[in-house]
């Protein structure tokens, strides 16, 4: 038809990597240009971090049902007419992704129009059916209608454990009785138990009814590779490995990103033998409109750099909306880790550092930095191993392949952690058999605060994303006693560091043999100082290192919080590229996490006698300064002597092989926290401990080694504390 205009409301592009994502975006832009249709560049926006798409809210974190849609359903009034009924079905269909509901709705509304009766109403909480007729109507007995009701009651919402009916009608689900100050009273408890029994009975009825009427599916064995269907778009767009089964129909799935989720068996299918779980592209581009844009728009896209899997593109012009986003979960399929031989030449060490730093972001990453007399560990991106090996050969540095595939190693570690988390038996919020979230760690601090009248937990600031930054203060020694300050977890991927910060707290407060230290010192311990990065590492990108702040003029997020301190800032070991792991920020203390630490410790009186920073993973005890070679504090010899005694005690426990070295000999890096504690704050004793590296495991130190790491670290801390007490009473 002449003068007819085609309009596409939504275009969705799923990509398995940022490289592929950029490639497909360029294809789209070229197609727009080649077909003679021009978009308005002023209305074309990308790099957005949050988008409402259909009935979902999409961010760099995940995809969730739009809270406003859920609220609209929850507050939907009693159905009064056909229009209300249609509106209700549209809302539920969007969230549940149910075509049966839609089909049944059309049939029902058609019959209602014939009868011209307002016959439907919402049921009361706990009733058996979603809707019930007030008059006789044969169409309500139809198979389509019953299956539609069944699916509404049984289908979990996307990224939710609740079904649509559970959100709408608040049942069947666990007890939601409000908290009451008499909740422990016998009569209240009887009422609560009776309510739970009633809800459980209704839940069993619904499940049994589903099992009798739904098509029976053959069970999927553990370890099977499967496709996952998007319940809204109906696209089979993700792959996973079956890890187990929950209840009757839910399967526990392990994604390539190491995240786990439960999915109804109707939304998964076996990956066929001829399909490759890695090579199959996880994207679907739906487009039937030829478009064109100004050439300047494509050039603008070329100029913008993006951070893998952590933001979205949104293009909009008039009636044409384009939503393009990369998968939020970064994986490391094909990445390898090589370990060099011991490098005995400082010149070769410097050349290796320069080679890694000069490469494009994401190709190489130091797991263990090179130093004279020791080895280095380097993670190498797919396709660059031969290039790296060629460089090592030119430098006459031998190497061995340590990890064949980093993603497989991450998945193994994630599986172990999930199993251990389920087997947790401690009455506390945490134990030392697994890695826990910042919230779990902080909950443990509050438990200790409740048990000890000399313990305070203080919120000393907020992270960039608004999380609380908390410090535990152990103040039994009194206001004039020496202060000891400890911070852990400044680098997000170093999970053992927060665990060890927590272990020190545990040893001080829950082991009676260490009671003397509580009378000698006041302790200020921050076990998780970069919670944004730590949680991003746990949930999305395992090897994330930095904070999660936004950088002006760049799409890449975060700064290295251990290059962000105002002592010789930006002088060495840093990069001005915000996309690198060693970007120091736009200025000292640009990160709210580091600035909050600074403000807290500067107020401590007296100035902390010792400041300690916990990192991983290199089996080293570092002595400042680290900003340059041959730069030392005035008491350097004393610091080394005490550190050597502490390391001797540490190595005697499990023979971990720790060494004492100058921080710059490990890797010159300016703007680190330990340098600031020594050079600006004025702490007499300052150390950074690079905790266990776990051999083969890199940063994924197995949970089984947490206790061993804590035991050996505590023996070293006792040597330090004993010496500091001698100094303080002289």
Secondary structure, 3 states (H helix, E strand, C coil): CCCCCCCCCCCEECCCCHHHHHHHHHHHHHHHHHCCCCECHHHCCCCCCEEEECCEEEECCCEEECHHHHHHHHCCCCCCCHHHHHHHHHHHHHHHCCHHHHHHHHHHHHHHHHHCCCCEEECCCCCCCCEEECCCCHHHHCHHHHHHHHHHHHCECCCCCCEHHHHHHCCCCCCCCCCCCCCCCHHHHHHHHHHHHHHHHHHHHHHHHHHHHCCCCCCCCCCCEEEEECCCCCCEEEEEEEEEEECCCEEEEEECCCCEEEEEHHHEEECCCCCCCCCCCCCCCCCCCCCCECHHHHHHHHHCCCCCCCCEEEEEECCEEEEEECCCCCCCCCCEEEEECCECCHHHHHHHHHHHHHCCCCCEEEEECCCCCECCEEEECCCCHHHHHHHHHHCCCCEEEEECCHHHHHHHHHHHHHHHHHCCCCCCCCCCCCCCCHHHHHHHHHHHHHHCCCEEEEEEEECCCCCEEEEEEECCCCCCCEEEEEEECCCCCCHHHHHHHHHHHHHHHHCHHHHHHHHHEEEEEECCCCHHHHHHHHHCCCCCCCCCCECCCCCCECCCHHHCCCCCCCCCCCECCCCCCCECCCCCCCCHHHHHHHHHHHCCCCCCCEEEEEEECCCEEEECCCCCCCCCCCCHHHHHHHHHHHHHHHHHHHCCCCEEEEHHHHHCCCCCHHHHHHHHHCCCEEEEEEECCCHHHCCCCCHHHHHHHHHHHHHHHHHHHHHHHHHHHC
